[in-house]
Amino acid sequence: MSEALHEIALTVNGVVRRTAVPARRLLSDCLRQNLGLTGTHVGCEHGVCGCCTVLMDGEPVRSCLTFAVTAAGHEITTVEGLAGPDGSLSPVQRAFSECHALQCGFCTPGFLCTVTALLRETPAPTDEQVVEGISGNLCRCTGYQNIVKAVHRAAELIADEDGTPAPAGGEA
């Protein structure tokens, strides 16, 4: 006997997407398998590592702990949706590249989504706020110094785009 499927509609990266999923399908699996968005990575499958972090209605969520059916009707932003419509990198993506804040890249999509939300909430974070803000994301390669630098650089880039004074965030 096959498991019943539930029709869901969710807005992913600005596009309404419809798919049918079993009740227990995780959002991470729905994004990757049903919708073909493989930028969301799955690491620990327990919500500890943060690799699977996406934005739901602008807030970071662990997609490996979220059932796809609960995301129905919500706005989901994955790493693929952070770039501009023309493919230009977001300030956070540019800063991670400029500051060498990635190594193997496996954790990067989760960090990018987390930092995007962090800087929306706290546009000029201190070092302590950055460390706290990224504390739910694990990286086994970088040592975090360049990630912290990248968050401050992203804050500068965002301030430049907005025409606001550059943030006075701490140095890593």
C-alpha positions as CSV (number, residue, x, y, z in Angstrom):
1,M,0.0,0.0,0.0
2,S,1.5,3.3,-1.0
3,E,1.6,6.3,1.3
4,A,-1.0,9.1,0.6
5,L,0.3,12.2,-1.1
6,H,-0.6,15.7,-0.1
7,E,-0.7,18.5,-2.7
8,I,1.1,21.5,-1.4
9,A,1.9,24.9,-2.9
10,L,4.7,27.0,-1.5
11,T,6.5,30.0,-2.9
12,V,10.2,29.1,-3.4
13,N,12.6,31.9,-4.4
14,G,9.7,34.0,-5.5
15,V,7.9,31.4,-7.7
16,V,4.8,29.5,-6.6
17,R,5.7,25.8,-6.8
18,R,3.2,22.9,-6.5
19,T,4.1,19.4,-5.7
20,A,2.7,16.3,-4.0
21,V,4.5,14.9,-1.0
22,P,4.0,12.2,1.7
23,A,3.0,13.7,5.1
24,R,6.4,12.9,6.5
25,R,8.5,14.3,3.6
26,L,11.0,16.8,5.0
27,L,11.3,20.3,3.5
28,S,14.9,19.6,2.7
29,D,13.9,16.4,0.7
30,C,11.1,18.3,-1.0
31,L,13.4,21.1,-2.1
32,R,16.1,18.7,-3.3
33,Q,14.0,15.8,-4.7
34,N,10.6,17.2,-5.7
35,L,11.8,20.7,-6.8
36,G,15.4,20.0,-7.9
37,L,16.9,22.7,-5.8
38,T,20.0,20.9,-4.6
39,G,21.7,23.9,-3.1
40,T,20.2,23.1,0.3
41,H,22.5,20.6,1.8
42,V,21.7,18.0,4.4
43,G,24.4,17.2,6.9
44,C,23.5,15.8,10.3
45,E,19.7,15.3,9.7
46,H,19.2,16.3,13.3
47,G,19.1,20.1,13.1
48,V,22.5,20.5,14.7
49,C,24.8,21.4,11.9
50,G,22.8,24.1,10.1
51,C,23.7,23.0,6.6
52,C,20.1,22.7,5.6
53,T,19.1,26.2,6.8
54,V,16.7,28.0,4.5
55,L,14.5,31.1,5.1
56,M,10.8,30.6,5.8
57,D,9.0,33.9,5.6
58,G,12.5,35.5,6.1
59,E,13.4,33.5,9.2
60,P,16.1,30.8,9.3
61,V,14.7,27.3,9.7
62,R,16.2,23.9,9.6
63,S,14.7,22.3,6.6
64,C,15.7,18.8,7.8
65,L,13.4,19.3,10.8
66,T,10.5,20.9,9.0
67,F,7.8,18.8,7.3
68,A,7.1,20.0,3.7
69,V,3.4,20.1,4.4
70,T,3.9,22.7,7.2
71,A,5.7,24.9,4.7
72,A,2.7,25.0,2.4
73,G,1.6,28.6,1.9
74,H,4.9,30.0,3.1
75,E,7.6,31.9,1.3
76,I,10.8,29.8,1.2
77,T,14.2,31.2,0.2
78,T,17.0,28.8,-0.6
79,V,20.6,29.6,-1.4
80,E,19.6,29.6,-5.1
81,G,17.2,32.5,-4.3
82,L,19.7,34.8,-2.7
83,A,21.2,36.0,-5.9
84,G,19.6,38.8,-7.9
85,P,17.2,38.1,-10.8
86,D,20.1,38.6,-13.2
87,G,22.3,36.1,-11.4
88,S,24.4,38.7,-9.6
89,L,25.6,37.6,-6.2
90,S,23.9,39.0,-3.1
91,P,26.1,41.2,-0.8
92,V,26.4,38.2,1.6
93,Q,27.5,35.9,-1.2
94,R,30.0,38.4,-2.5
95,A,31.4,39.0,1.0
96,F,31.9,35.2,1.6
97,S,33.8,35.0,-1.7
98,E,35.9,38.1,-1.1
99,C,36.8,37.1,2.5
100,H,37.5,33.5,1.7
101,A,34.8,32.4,4.1
102,L,34.4,29.0,2.5
103,Q,36.5,26.0,2.0
104,C,34.8,22.8,0.9
105,G,31.5,24.7,0.6
106,F,29.2,22.1,2.2
107,C,28.1,24.4,5.1
108,T,28.0,27.5,2.9
109,P,24.4,27.5,1.8
110,G,23.2,27.3,5.5
111,F,25.6,30.1,6.5
112,L,24.5,32.3,3.6
113,C,20.8,32.0,4.6
114,T,21.6,32.5,8.3
115,V,23.7,35.6,7.7
116,T,21.2,37.1,5.3
117,A,18.6,36.9,8.0
118,L,21.0,38.1,10.7
119,L,22.0,41.2,8.7
120,R,18.3,42.0,8.0
121,E,17.7,41.9,11.7
122,T,21.0,43.5,12.9
123,P,22.5,45.5,10.1
124,A,25.7,46.5,11.9
125,P,26.4,43.6,14.3
126,T,29.3,43.5,16.8
127,D,31.7,40.5,16.8
128,E,29.7,39.1,19.7
129,Q,26.4,39.4,17.7
130,V,28.0,37.8,14.7
131,V,29.3,34.8,16.7
132,E,26.0,34.4,18.4
133,G,24.1,34.8,15.1
134,I,26.1,32.0,13.4
135,S,26.4,29.8,16.4
136,G,23.9,27.3,15.0
137,N,25.9,26.6,11.9
138,L,28.9,24.3,12.0
139,C,31.9,24.5,9.7
140,R,34.6,21.9,9.8
141,C,37.1,23.6,7.5
142,T,37.4,27.4,8.0
143,G,38.0,28.1,11.7
144,Y,35.3,30.8,11.5
145,Q,37.6,33.8,11.4
146,N,36.9,34.5,7.8
147,I,33.2,33.8,8.2
148,V,33.1,36.5,10.9
149,K,35.0,38.9,8.6
150,A,32.6,38.1,5.8
151,V,29.6,39.0,7.9
152,H,31.1,42.4,8.6
153,R,32.0,42.8,5.0
154,A,28.5,41.9,3.9
155,A,27.2,44.5,6.3
156,E,29.4,47.1,4.6
157,L,28.3,46.1,1.2
158,I,24.6,46.2,2.2
159,A,25.1,49.7,3.7
160,D,26.9,50.8,0.5
161,E,23.9,49.6,-1.6
162,D,21.4,51.2,0.7
163,G,23.4,54.5,0.8
164,T,23.6,54.4,4.5
165,P,26.8,55.0,6.5
166,A,29.0,52.0,6.8
167,P,28.4,50.0,9.9
168,A,30.9,50.3,12.8
169,G,30.9,46.5,13.4
170,G,33.9,44.9,15.1
171,E,36.9,43.5,13.4
172,A,37.6,39.8,13.5
